Amino acid sequence: MSQTKWIEIETVHSFITNELDGVVPKDAWGETSYFYNPGHVFQRGTYFATIKQKDGANDRASHLDRSGVWRLNLGVSKEVFFELFGPPPPRPGKGGVIDGGWDFAASDQLMPHPIYGWMSWISVLNPSRLTWCKCLPLVSDAHLRAKGTFEQRRAKQNGLARRTAVEP
């Protein structure tokens, strides 16, 4: 008898918070958001992943109101997104979803994020063990991308602070 074994939310949360450096989780609005923010340098840091457990006013395409259904979202690099799905789709209209042939309510299918796919975000509902293994390098890519953005923000902040300090 073959039975799919779904990964638990706690497994994903534990990996992101314990295996990746500088991660700060924040719970709000039925989701846990993950920021790269070592030392809490910024108020929030750089956003790179979420675990979403309920529909939002503008995000209902995955039908997260179903019992036990949750979605992992990752902000991967444009290069990784292109390798997986081709060029990012156009930004959807307000309240809409991206164009494409994806079933955003399907479990265990890696796909563009229904709303933020245009920004190279990807998602998967209730990943199986096999799909979670495929997601591990994608989680790392999103984390690495967030590190780069964080360092750019910090350099910009430090540059502004230095200029302000030397100005009369």
Secondary structure, 3 states (H helix, E strand, C coil): CCCCCECCHHHHHHHHHHHCCCEEEEEECCEEEEEECHHHCCCCCEEEEEEECCCECCECCCCCCCCCCCEEEEECCHHHHHHHHCCCCCCCCCCCCCCCCCCCCCECCCEECCCHHHHCEEEEECCEHHHHHHHHHHHHHHHHHHHHHHHHHHHHHHHHHHHHHHCC
